[in-house]
Amino acid sequence: MFSKRIFIIITLVLLAGVAIAFIILNNGNRSENNPATAPSNPTPTPTPVTLLTWVDEAGFSFQYPEGTTIDNHLEDNKNYANLTLTLPTKEVVSIVMSDNTYKDLDEWVGDNSSIDTMLEGSPAKKIVKDGLETIASIDNEVIVLITGKDTKDIVGSWTFIYPTTTVSKNTAPSGDSGENVLEEE
């Protein structure tokens, strides 16, 4: 009989201990998951970045963040465009537009692995080499290469500008017979 009482007392103490431990642990978890009791960390509001637009006489434009320095390599007489952008983050992006010497983009890719992409509606290829991504697109026998660690903003805002013909006020009309008309002033 005495051992029966000891057994009941020990069992009740153990059950009470388990219940207290459960309550303590459960309350601790609730306070961590409860947004009312969880400490709030203020999230910084991102400051909007002012974008500027570069329009190049080689026939393209793109947007870049204010504070970017651009070296347009005026000494380069080989390429239609040769730009080096140093972004405010100190990352460097280069843009080169030159005569195309490749049969197609697959020949440009060579043995590298590539991802098919687009550059303002024109087919393009992206490769990653030495930690830099390069986007290449061939447009009107000209190859465009955009290289940098992160080129998505420039590529996303890229626009090809095609030449347009304008009619001059001083243009003489041609005759109906196909002859050239010469006017004297």
C-alpha positions as CSV (number, residue, x, y, z in Angstrom):
1,M,0.0,0.0,0.0
2,F,2.9,2.3,0.9
3,S,4.6,1.7,-2.4
4,K,1.3,2.3,-4.3
5,R,1.1,5.8,-2.7
6,I,4.7,6.6,-3.6
7,F,4.1,5.4,-7.2
8,I,1.0,7.7,-7.5
9,I,2.9,10.7,-6.0
10,I,5.9,10.2,-8.3
11,T,3.5,9.9,-11.3
12,L,1.6,13.1,-10.4
13,V,4.9,15.0,-9.9
14,L,6.2,13.8,-13.3
15,L,2.9,14.8,-15.0
16,A,2.9,18.2,-13.4
17,G,6.6,18.7,-14.5
18,V,5.7,17.7,-18.1
19,A,2.7,20.0,-18.1
20,I,4.7,23.0,-16.7
21,A,7.5,22.4,-19.3
22,F,4.9,22.2,-22.1
23,I,3.3,25.5,-21.0
24,I,6.6,27.3,-20.7
25,L,7.9,26.0,-24.1
26,N,4.5,26.7,-25.8
27,N,4.3,30.3,-24.4
28,G,7.9,30.9,-25.6
29,N,7.0,29.9,-29.1
30,R,3.9,32.0,-29.1
31,S,5.7,35.1,-28.2
32,E,8.2,34.5,-31.0
33,N,5.4,33.9,-33.6
34,N,3.1,36.6,-32.3
35,P,3.6,39.7,-34.3
36,A,2.2,41.8,-31.5
37,T,4.9,40.7,-29.1
38,A,7.7,40.3,-31.6
39,P,10.1,43.2,-31.8
40,S,9.7,45.2,-35.0
41,N,12.7,46.0,-37.1
42,P,12.1,49.1,-39.2
43,T,12.7,48.3,-42.9
44,P,14.5,51.0,-44.8
45,T,12.6,52.7,-47.5
46,P,14.6,52.4,-50.8
47,T,15.4,55.7,-52.3
48,P,14.3,56.0,-55.9
49,V,17.2,56.1,-58.4
50,T,17.1,58.8,-61.0
51,L,17.7,57.4,-64.4
52,L,19.3,59.3,-67.3
53,T,19.1,58.4,-70.9
54,W,22.2,58.0,-73.2
55,V,21.4,58.5,-76.9
56,D,24.3,57.4,-79.1
57,E,24.8,58.5,-82.7
58,A,25.6,54.9,-83.5
59,G,21.9,54.2,-83.3
60,F,20.9,53.1,-79.8
61,S,19.9,54.5,-76.4
62,F,19.7,53.1,-72.9
63,Q,19.0,54.3,-69.4
64,Y,21.6,54.4,-66.6
65,P,21.6,55.6,-63.0
66,E,22.5,59.2,-62.1
67,G,26.1,59.4,-60.9
68,T,27.4,57.0,-63.6
69,T,30.5,58.2,-65.4
70,I,30.7,57.3,-69.1
71,D,33.9,57.2,-71.1
72,N,32.9,57.1,-74.8
73,H,36.5,56.4,-76.0
74,L,36.6,59.2,-78.7
75,E,40.0,57.8,-79.7
76,D,38.4,54.6,-80.9
77,N,38.1,54.8,-84.7
78,K,37.4,51.1,-85.3
79,N,34.1,50.6,-83.5
80,Y,30.8,52.4,-84.1
81,A,30.5,52.8,-80.3
82,N,32.8,51.9,-77.4
83,L,31.5,53.0,-74.0
84,T,32.7,52.2,-70.5
85,L,30.2,53.0,-67.8
86,T,31.3,53.1,-64.2
87,L,28.1,52.9,-62.1
88,P,27.7,54.5,-58.7
89,T,28.2,51.0,-57.2
90,K,31.7,51.1,-58.9
91,E,30.7,48.2,-61.1
92,V,31.8,48.6,-64.7
93,V,29.7,47.9,-67.8
94,S,31.1,48.1,-71.3
95,I,29.2,48.5,-74.6
96,V,30.8,47.9,-77.9
97,M,29.1,48.1,-81.3
98,S,31.2,47.1,-84.3
99,D,31.0,45.4,-87.7
100,N,29.9,41.8,-87.4
101,T,32.5,39.2,-88.3
102,Y,30.5,36.2,-87.2
103,K,28.3,34.0,-89.4
104,D,25.7,34.0,-86.6
105,L,25.4,34.2,-82.8
106,D,26.1,30.5,-82.4
107,E,29.5,31.1,-83.9
108,W,30.1,34.0,-81.5
109,V,29.2,31.8,-78.6
110,G,31.7,29.1,-79.7
111,D,32.4,26.5,-77.0
112,N,30.8,28.6,-74.2
113,S,27.4,27.7,-72.9
114,S,24.8,30.3,-73.6
115,I,21.3,31.4,-72.8
116,D,18.9,32.6,-75.6
117,T,17.6,36.1,-74.8
118,M,16.5,39.3,-76.6
119,L,17.9,42.7,-76.9
120,E,15.0,45.1,-77.7
121,G,13.2,42.5,-79.9
122,S,16.4,41.2,-81.6
123,P,17.7,37.7,-80.9
124,A,20.6,37.7,-78.5
125,K,22.8,35.3,-76.6
126,K,24.1,35.6,-73.0
127,I,27.3,34.0,-71.8
128,V,29.0,34.2,-68.4
129,K,32.8,34.1,-68.4
130,D,35.2,35.1,-65.6
131,G,32.2,36.3,-63.5
132,L,31.0,38.8,-66.2
133,E,28.0,38.3,-68.3
134,T,28.1,39.4,-71.9
135,I,25.0,39.9,-74.1
136,A,25.5,39.8,-77.8
137,S,23.1,40.7,-80.6
138,I,23.6,41.0,-84.3
139,D,21.5,43.7,-85.9
140,N,21.9,45.0,-89.5
141,E,25.4,43.4,-89.9
142,V,26.5,45.1,-86.6
143,I,27.3,43.2,-83.4
144,V,26.4,44.7,-80.1
145,L,28.3,43.5,-77.0
146,I,27.2,44.5,-73.5
147,T,29.5,43.2,-70.7
148,G,29.4,43.6,-66.9
149,K,28.5,41.9,-63.7
150,D,24.9,43.1,-63.8
151,T,23.6,44.3,-67.2
152,K,19.9,43.7,-66.8
153,D,18.9,47.4,-66.3
154,I,20.8,48.6,-69.3
155,V,19.6,45.6,-71.4
156,G,16.0,46.2,-70.2
157,S,16.1,49.8,-71.3
158,W,18.0,49.3,-74.6
159,T,16.5,50.8,-77.7
160,F,17.8,50.6,-81.3
161,I,17.3,53.8,-83.1
162,Y,17.0,53.3,-86.8
163,P,17.8,56.2,-89.3
164,T,14.7,57.8,-90.8
165,T,14.5,59.5,-94.1
166,T,13.4,63.1,-94.0
167,V,12.2,65.1,-97.0
168,S,14.0,68.4,-97.4
169,K,12.2,71.6,-98.3
170,N,14.8,72.2,-101.0
171,T,14.5,68.9,-102.7
172,A,13.5,69.3,-106.3
173,P,10.6,67.1,-107.5
174,S,11.4,64.6,-110.2
175,G,9.6,64.7,-113.5
176,D,7.0,62.2,-114.4
177,S,9.2,60.8,-117.2
178,G,11.9,59.9,-114.7
179,E,14.2,62.7,-115.9
180,N,16.0,64.8,-113.3
181,V,14.7,68.3,-113.0
182,L,17.3,71.0,-112.4
183,E,16.2,74.3,-110.9
184,E,18.3,77.5,-110.9
185,E,18.1,80.1,-108.2
